[in-house]
Amino acid sequence: MNKYIVMTIMIALALGLGAQEDAFAGLGSISLRQAQEQAIKQNSAYAAKEAAYSSAKWGKTNAISTVLPTLSLSGTYLYMDPATTYQSGSQTTTLNNDMRTISLNLSQPLFLGGKAWQAYKMSVTSEEMAKLSLQNQRFVLLSEVESKYLAALQLKVLYNISLQEITSAKNNLELAGIKQDSGILSRADYLRFQSRLAGKQVSGLQAQTALQLALQDLANYLGAEEMIMPEEISMESEAALIERLDAYDMVRTNALSDKLLQLALTHNINYRILGKSVELSERAYTIAKASFLPTLMLTGSRQYKENGIDRYEFTASNQIMLNASLPILPGLGYYSAAQKAKEEARKAALEAKTATDGIKLGIEASTLNWISSAKQVKSAELGLAYTEELYSQMQERFRLNMLSSLELLDAELMLSAARMTYTNAFYGYLKSRSALMQALALEDKTELYTLMEN
């Protein structure tokens, strides 16, 4: 056992853990809003959604063009070898080898069975879906940045706690050294304090490594060349709201959940996209049914043609044509396509209902999780206060030789656990609020707090 303790101390010293200075003190800071804005500028997935939205807008313009008249100018140059010859009685007429024709054609669809209009409406819906997808990508991006931001902050707090614990372990070791020199403390108990310090230093290195990785992950996500330290979020700034949520009983919790659910039905982007997808499938079914309907097309043309004798002397002629078409065969193909589209529309509606139920359940779960996390913060805060008071008393009793070293070390472990529990509970509360705001498609927390007031 003593060999293990000595080995642990040697490893800790070899790793240079004796220094407890903050290794991240020289890093620049960044606020959450700044980090989110920077991510939006740098994120390729968001840029891809912007391109998709722009493409959908042009798709709508292209769709409306199908119901507008088309005008085309065409020309023909014809060379014949040998030239065309006409015999009229005893007279033979030989036409020019080359002839030119110019025509201007105007075409206007009058009725296409509603397919053109439905295609245009589908393009409008596709544009709206692309816009919603862009908005959803924005909220996903903001939430992802906040998640990485809070993760780095949480690890920073845990790292600072490890530095405090190293300092406390050093102080206890110094006191234990005095007691050993005085013959009050045994060598074995003194080695326990040394082992505890080495363990705290190793934990400090682990916390430092975890924080460094989290900061690098955040920097990579933001496209930053160097690590940036997030600005601290004061726990006191959230104290009032946590106090209010802690007082929520089941009735108030259900009432707030109902309010947020109603808000989600108008704000949740995934819910709105589901509605648009159902609309698309229904319009596709309408287009499939239109295959049985006739089409009506009006075409007009004006042609300028040479007579074959006089070059560049054109004779004009006009033509107007009304073309009607009624599909007859293959009727089975049209019918099966329509039935397929009908079942696809039914499938989309059922899948949307299932997904909607999932979204509603997710909103309720996020609301309950947010309130529950606030209650956990209050409970952890109370537990930390009691543990700190207990540790202070036991530390004083140890100084007065009224407490054994094992009891003090046990109290130290309890204090460390209480600090970490409180830190994890607080940042769990912030993360649960972030998840709820993403589900509600809210950027400003005041909108969420306003619902709590009403």
C-alpha positions as CSV (number, residue, x, y, z in Angstrom):
1,M,0.0,0.0,0.0
2,N,2.8,2.4,0.9
3,K,4.6,1.6,-2.4
4,Y,1.4,2.5,-4.3
5,I,1.1,5.8,-2.4
6,V,4.7,6.7,-3.1
7,M,4.3,5.8,-6.7
8,T,1.2,8.0,-7.1
9,I,3.1,10.9,-5.5
10,M,6.1,10.4,-7.8
11,I,3.8,10.3,-10.9
12,A,2.0,13.4,-9.9
13,L,5.3,15.3,-9.3
14,A,6.8,14.0,-12.6
15,L,3.8,15.4,-14.5
16,G,4.5,18.8,-13.0
17,L,1.2,19.0,-11.1
18,G,2.6,20.9,-8.2
19,A,1.8,24.2,-9.9
20,Q,-1.8,25.2,-9.5
21,E,-1.8,28.4,-11.6
22,D,-4.6,28.7,-14.1
23,A,-3.1,27.5,-17.4
24,F,-5.8,29.3,-19.4
25,A,-5.4,32.8,-17.9
26,G,-4.0,34.3,-21.1
27,L,-6.8,33.3,-23.5
28,G,-9.2,35.8,-25.0
29,S,-12.9,35.7,-24.1
30,I,-16.0,35.5,-26.2
31,S,-19.7,35.9,-25.4
32,L,-22.3,33.4,-26.3
33,R,-23.9,35.8,-28.8
34,Q,-20.6,36.5,-30.4
35,A,-19.8,32.8,-30.7
36,Q,-23.2,32.1,-32.3
37,E,-22.9,34.9,-34.8
38,Q,-19.4,33.7,-35.8
39,A,-20.6,30.2,-36.2
40,I,-23.4,31.3,-38.6
41,K,-20.8,33.1,-40.8
42,Q,-18.5,30.1,-40.8
43,N,-20.8,27.1,-40.8
44,S,-20.9,25.3,-44.2
45,A,-24.2,23.4,-43.4
46,Y,-25.9,26.7,-42.9
47,A,-24.5,28.1,-46.1
48,A,-25.8,25.0,-47.9
49,K,-29.3,25.6,-46.6
50,E,-29.0,29.2,-47.8
51,A,-28.1,27.9,-51.3
52,A,-31.1,25.4,-51.1
53,Y,-33.4,28.3,-50.2
54,S,-32.2,30.4,-53.1
55,S,-32.6,27.4,-55.5
56,A,-36.2,26.9,-54.3
57,K,-37.0,30.6,-55.0
58,W,-35.7,30.2,-58.5
59,G,-37.7,27.0,-58.8
60,K,-40.9,28.9,-58.0
61,T,-40.1,31.4,-60.7
62,N,-39.4,28.5,-63.2
63,A,-42.7,26.9,-62.3
64,I,-44.8,30.0,-62.9
65,S,-43.2,30.3,-66.4
66,T,-45.1,27.1,-67.5
67,V,-48.4,28.9,-67.5
68,L,-47.1,32.0,-69.3
69,P,-47.0,32.4,-73.1
70,T,-43.9,31.4,-74.9
71,L,-42.5,33.3,-77.9
72,S,-39.8,31.9,-80.1
73,L,-38.0,33.1,-83.3
74,S,-36.7,30.4,-85.6
75,G,-35.0,30.4,-89.0
76,T,-34.2,27.8,-91.6
77,Y,-31.6,27.8,-94.4
78,L,-32.1,25.1,-97.0
79,Y,-29.6,24.2,-99.7
80,M,-30.7,21.7,-102.4
81,D,-28.5,20.0,-105.0
82,P,-29.7,19.7,-107.6
83,A,-32.1,22.6,-107.5
84,T,-35.8,22.0,-107.7
85,T,-37.2,22.3,-111.3
86,Y,-40.8,22.8,-112.2
87,Q,-42.2,22.1,-115.7
88,S,-45.1,24.3,-116.8
89,G,-46.1,23.4,-120.4
90,S,-43.1,24.0,-122.5
91,Q,-41.5,26.3,-120.0
92,T,-39.1,24.9,-117.3
93,T,-38.4,26.9,-114.1
94,T,-35.4,26.1,-111.9
95,L,-35.6,27.4,-108.4
96,N,-32.6,28.6,-106.4
97,N,-30.4,26.1,-104.7
98,D,-30.8,27.9,-101.4
99,M,-33.9,29.1,-99.6
100,R,-34.5,30.9,-96.2
101,T,-37.4,30.8,-93.9
102,I,-38.0,32.9,-90.8
103,S,-40.9,32.2,-88.4
104,L,-42.2,33.8,-85.2
105,N,-44.2,31.4,-83.0
106,L,-46.4,32.2,-80.0
107,S,-47.8,29.5,-77.8
108,Q,-50.2,29.8,-74.8
109,P,-51.4,26.9,-72.7
110,L,-55.1,27.3,-72.0
111,F,-55.8,24.3,-69.9
112,L,-53.4,21.6,-68.7
113,G,-55.8,19.8,-66.3
114,G,-54.6,21.9,-63.4
115,K,-51.2,20.3,-63.5
116,A,-49.3,23.5,-64.2
117,W,-51.1,25.4,-61.4
118,Q,-50.5,22.6,-58.9
119,A,-46.8,22.4,-59.9
120,Y,-46.5,26.1,-59.2
121,K,-48.2,25.7,-55.8
122,M,-45.8,22.8,-55.1
123,S,-42.9,25.0,-55.9
124,V,-44.3,27.7,-53.5
125,T,-44.6,25.1,-50.8
126,S,-41.1,23.8,-51.6
127,E,-39.8,27.4,-51.2
128,E,-41.5,27.7,-47.8
129,M,-40.1,24.4,-46.7
130,A,-36.6,25.5,-47.8
131,K,-37.0,28.7,-45.8
132,L,-38.2,26.7,-42.8
133,S,-35.2,24.3,-43.2
134,L,-32.9,27.3,-43.2
135,Q,-34.5,28.7,-40.0
136,N,-34.3,25.2,-38.4
137,Q,-30.6,24.9,-39.3
138,R,-30.1,28.3,-37.7
139,F,-31.7,27.1,-34.4
140,V,-29.8,23.8,-34.6
141,L,-26.6,25.8,-35.1
142,L,-27.3,28.2,-32.3
143,S,-28.2,25.3,-30.0
144,E,-25.0,23.4,-30.9
145,V,-22.8,26.4,-30.3
146,E,-24.5,26.9,-26.9
147,S,-24.1,23.3,-26.0
148,K,-20.3,23.4,-26.8
149,Y,-20.1,26.8,-25.0
150,L,-21.8,25.5,-21.9
151,A,-19.7,22.3,-21.9
152,A,-16.5,24.4,-22.0
153,L,-17.8,26.6,-19.2
154,Q,-18.8,23.6,-17.1
155,L,-15.4,22.1,-17.5
156,K,-13.8,25.4,-16.6
157,V,-15.7,25.5,-13.3
158,L,-14.7,21.9,-12.6
159,Y,-11.1,22.8,-13.4
160,N,-11.3,25.8,-11.0
161,I,-12.8,23.5,-8.3
162,S,-9.8,21.1,-8.8
163,L,-7.4,24.0,-8.3
164,Q,-9.2,24.9,-5.1
165,E,-9.1,21.3,-3.9
166,I,-5.4,21.1,-4.6
167,T,-4.9,24.2,-2.5
168,S,-7.0,22.7,0.3
169,A,-5.1,19.4,0.1
170,K,-1.8,21.3,0.3
171,N,-3.0,23.2,3.4
172,N,-4.1,19.9,5.0
173,L,-0.8,18.3,4.2
174,E,1.1,21.2,5.8
175,L,-1.1,20.9,8.9
176,A,-0.5,17.1,8.9
177,G,3.2,17.7,8.6
178,I,3.2,19.9,11.7
179,K,1.2,17.3,13.6
180,Q,3.6,14.5,12.5
181,D,6.6,16.6,13.7
182,S,4.8,17.0,17.0
183,G,4.2,13.3,17.3
184,I,0.4,13.7,17.2
185,L,0.0,12.2,13.7
186,S,1.4,8.8,12.6
187,R,3.5,8.3,9.5
188,A,0.7,6.3,7.9
189,D,-1.8,9.1,8.4
190,Y,0.7,11.6,6.9
191,L,1.1,9.4,3.8
192,R,-2.7,9.4,3.4
193,F,-2.6,13.2,3.1
194,Q,0.3,13.0,0.7
195,S,-1.7,10.5,-1.4
196,R,-4.8,12.7,-1.3
197,L,-2.8,15.7,-2.6
198,A,-1.3,13.5,-5.4
199,G,-4.8,12.3,-6.3
200,K,-6.1,15.9,-6.4
201,Q,-3.2,16.9,-8.6
202,V,-3.9,14.0,-11.0
203,S,-7.6,15.0,-11.1
204,G,-6.5,18.6,-11.8
205,L,-4.5,17.4,-14.8
206,Q,-7.5,15.4,-16.1
207,A,-9.7,18.5,-15.6
208,Q,-7.2,20.7,-17.4
209,T,-7.0,18.2,-20.3
210,A,-10.8,17.9,-20.6
211,L,-11.1,21.7,-20.6
212,Q,-8.4,22.1,-23.3
213,L,-10.2,19.6,-25.5
214,A,-13.6,21.3,-25.0
215,L,-12.0,24.7,-25.8
216,Q,-10.4,23.3,-28.9
217,D,-13.7,21.7,-30.0
218,L,-15.4,25.1,-29.6
219,A,-12.7,26.9,-31.5
220,N,-12.8,24.4,-34.4
221,Y,-16.6,24.7,-34.6
222,L,-16.3,28.5,-34.8
223,G,-13.5,28.4,-37.3
224,A,-11.2,30.2,-34.9
225,E,-7.4,29.7,-35.2
226,E,-6.8,29.8,-31.5
227,M,-8.7,28.7,-28.4
228,I,-11.1,31.2,-26.9
229,M,-12.4,31.1,-23.3
230,P,-16.2,31.5,-23.0
231,E,-17.4,34.3,-20.7
232,E,-18.6,33.1,-17.3
233,I,-22.3,32.8,-16.6
234,S,-23.0,34.0,-13.1
235,M,-24.9,31.5,-11.1
236,E,-26.4,34.4,-9.1
237,S,-28.0,35.8,-12.3
238,E,-30.1,32.7,-12.6
239,A,-30.9,32.4,-8.9
240,A,-34.3,34.3,-9.1
241,L,-35.6,32.2,-11.9
242,I,-34.4,28.9,-10.4
243,E,-36.2,29.9,-7.2
244,R,-39.4,30.4,-9.1
245,L,-39.2,27.1,-10.9
246,D,-38.3,25.3,-7.7
247,A,-41.7,26.5,-6.3
248,Y,-43.6,25.0,-9.2
249,D,-46.0,22.2,-8.1
250,M,-47.7,19.7,-10.5
251,V,-50.6,22.1,-11.3
252,R,-48.3,25.0,-12.3
253,T,-46.0,22.6,-14.2
254,N,-48.9,21.3,-16.3
255,A,-50.2,24.8,-16.9
256,L,-46.8,25.9,-18.2
257,S,-46.4,22.8,-20.3
258,D,-49.8,23.5,-21.9
259,K,-48.7,27.1,-22.7
260,L,-45.5,25.9,-24.2
261,L,-47.2,23.2,-26.2
262,Q,-49.6,25.8,-27.8
263,L,-46.6,28.0,-28.6
264,A,-44.8,25.0,-30.2
265,L,-47.8,24.4,-32.5
266,T,-47.1,27.7,-34.2
267,H,-43.3,28.1,-33.6
268,N,-41.8,24.6,-33.8
269,I,-40.2,24.4,-37.2
270,N,-40.2,20.7,-37.6
271,Y,-44.0,20.7,-36.9
272,R,-44.5,23.3,-39.6
273,I,-42.3,21.4,-42.1
274,L,-44.4,18.3,-41.5
275,G,-47.5,20.2,-42.5
276,K,-45.8,21.4,-45.7
277,S,-44.7,17.9,-46.6
278,V,-48.3,16.6,-46.3
279,E,-49.4,19.5,-48.5
280,L,-46.8,18.5,-51.1
281,S,-48.0,14.9,-51.2
282,E,-51.7,16.0,-51.6
283,R,-50.8,18.2,-54.5
284,A,-48.8,15.4,-56.1
285,Y,-52.0,13.3,-55.9
286,T,-54.0,16.1,-57.5
287,I,-51.5,16.2,-60.4
288,A,-51.7,12.5,-60.8
289,K,-55.5,12.7,-61.1
290,A,-55.2,15.5,-63.7
291,S,-53.6,13.0,-66.1
292,F,-57.2,11.9,-67.0
293,L,-58.1,15.5,-68.0
294,P,-57.7,17.0,-71.5
295,T,-55.2,19.7,-72.4
296,L,-55.8,22.7,-74.5
297,M,-53.1,24.7,-76.3
298,L,-53.3,27.8,-78.5
299,T,-50.5,28.4,-81.0
300,G,-50.0,31.2,-83.4
301,S,-47.2,31.7,-85.9
302,R,-46.2,34.2,-88.6
303,Q,-43.8,32.8,-91.2
304,Y,-41.6,34.7,-93.7
305,K,-40.5,32.5,-96.6
306,E,-38.7,33.0,-99.9
307,N,-40.5,31.8,-103.1
308,G,-37.4,30.1,-104.5
309,I,-36.8,32.6,-107.3
310,D,-36.2,36.0,-105.6
311,R,-33.6,35.9,-102.9
312,Y,-34.4,37.8,-99.7
313,E,-37.9,38.6,-100.9
314,F,-40.1,37.1,-98.2
315,T,-43.7,36.3,-98.3
316,A,-45.6,36.4,-95.0
317,S,-48.2,33.9,-93.9
318,N,-50.1,33.5,-90.6
319,Q,-51.3,30.4,-88.8
320,I,-53.4,29.9,-85.7
321,M,-53.9,26.5,-84.2
322,L,-56.0,25.3,-81.3
323,N,-54.8,21.9,-80.1
324,A,-56.9,19.7,-77.8
325,S,-55.6,16.4,-76.4
326,L,-57.4,13.8,-74.4
327,P,-55.5,10.8,-73.0
328,I,-57.1,7.5,-73.6
329,L,-54.4,4.8,-73.3
330,P,-52.7,3.6,-71.3
331,G,-55.5,4.2,-68.8
332,L,-54.2,1.6,-66.4
333,G,-50.9,3.4,-66.1
334,Y,-52.7,6.7,-65.2
335,Y,-54.9,5.0,-62.7
336,S,-52.1,3.2,-61.0
337,A,-50.1,6.4,-60.8
338,A,-53.0,8.2,-59.3
339,Q,-53.6,5.4,-56.7
340,K,-49.9,5.4,-55.9
341,A,-49.9,9.1,-55.3
342,K,-53.0,8.7,-53.1
343,E,-51.4,6.2,-50.9
344,E,-48.2,8.3,-50.7
345,A,-50.4,11.2,-49.5
346,R,-52.1,9.0,-46.9
347,K,-48.7,7.7,-45.8
348,A,-47.3,11.2,-45.4
349,A,-50.4,12.2,-43.3
350,L,-50.0,9.2,-41.0
351,E,-46.2,9.8,-40.6
352,A,-46.8,13.5,-39.9
353,K,-49.3,12.5,-37.2
354,T,-46.8,10.2,-35.6
355,A,-44.1,12.8,-35.8
356,T,-46.4,15.4,-34.4
357,D,-47.1,13.3,-31.4
358,G,-43.4,12.8,-30.9
359,I,-42.9,16.6,-31.1
360,K,-45.6,17.2,-28.5
361,L,-44.1,14.6,-26.2
362,G,-40.7,16.1,-26.7
363,I,-42.0,19.6,-25.7
364,E,-43.6,18.2,-22.6
365,A,-40.5,16.3,-21.7
366,S,-38.3,19.3,-22.2
367,T,-40.5,21.4,-20.0
368,L,-40.5,18.9,-17.2
369,N,-36.8,18.4,-17.6
370,W,-36.2,22.2,-17.3
371,I,-38.3,22.5,-14.2
372,S,-36.8,19.4,-12.7
373,S,-33.3,20.6,-13.4
374,A,-34.1,23.8,-11.5
375,K,-35.2,21.8,-8.5
376,Q,-32.0,19.8,-8.7
377,V,-30.0,23.0,-8.6
378,K,-31.8,24.1,-5.5
379,S,-31.3,20.7,-3.9
380,A,-27.6,20.6,-4.8
381,E,-27.1,24.2,-3.6
382,L,-28.6,23.3,-0.3
383,G,-26.5,20.2,0.0
384,L,-23.3,22.1,-0.9
385,A,-24.0,24.7,1.8
386,Y,-24.4,22.0,4.4
387,T,-21.3,20.2,3.3
388,E,-19.2,23.3,3.2
389,E,-20.3,24.2,6.8
390,L,-19.7,20.6,7.9
391,Y,-16.2,20.5,6.3
392,S,-15.3,23.8,7.9
393,Q,-16.3,22.5,11.3
394,M,-14.5,19.2,10.9
395,Q,-11.3,21.0,9.6
396,E,-11.3,23.1,12.8
397,R,-11.8,20.0,14.9
398,F,-8.9,18.4,13.1
399,R,-6.7,21.4,14.0
400,L,-7.7,20.9,17.6
401,N,-6.9,17.2,17.5
402,M,-10.5,16.3,18.0
403,L,-10.9,14.5,14.7
404,S,-9.0,11.7,13.0
405,S,-7.3,12.1,9.6
406,L,-9.6,9.6,8.0
407,E,-12.7,11.5,9.1
408,L,-11.3,14.7,7.6
409,L,-10.4,13.0,4.4
410,D,-13.9,11.6,4.1
411,A,-15.3,15.1,4.7
412,E,-13.1,16.4,2.0
413,L,-14.4,13.8,-0.4
414,M,-18.0,14.7,0.5
415,L,-17.2,18.4,-0.2
416,S,-15.7,17.6,-3.6
417,A,-18.7,15.5,-4.6
418,A,-21.1,18.3,-3.4
419,R,-19.2,20.9,-5.5
420,M,-19.3,18.8,-8.6
421,T,-22.9,17.8,-8.1
422,Y,-23.9,21.5,-7.8
423,T,-21.9,22.5,-10.9
424,N,-23.3,19.7,-13.0
425,A,-26.8,20.5,-11.8
426,F,-26.5,24.1,-12.7
427,Y,-25.1,23.5,-16.2
428,G,-27.7,20.7,-16.7
429,Y,-30.3,23.4,-16.0
430,L,-28.8,25.7,-18.6
431,K,-28.6,22.9,-21.2
432,S,-32.2,21.8,-20.6
433,R,-33.3,25.4,-21.1
434,S,-31.3,25.6,-24.3
435,A,-33.0,22.4,-25.6
436,L,-36.4,23.7,-24.7
437,M,-35.8,27.0,-26.5
438,Q,-34.6,25.1,-29.6
439,A,-37.8,23.0,-29.6
440,L,-39.9,26.2,-29.3
441,A,-37.8,28.0,-32.0
442,L,-37.0,30.9,-29.6
443,E,-33.8,32.9,-29.6
444,D,-34.7,35.3,-26.8
445,K,-35.1,33.9,-23.3
446,T,-37.5,36.8,-22.4
447,E,-40.2,35.2,-24.6
448,L,-40.0,32.1,-22.5
449,Y,-40.1,34.1,-19.3
450,T,-43.1,36.1,-20.5
451,L,-45.1,32.9,-20.7
452,M,-44.3,32.2,-17.1
453,E,-45.7,35.6,-16.0
454,N,-49.0,35.0,-17.7
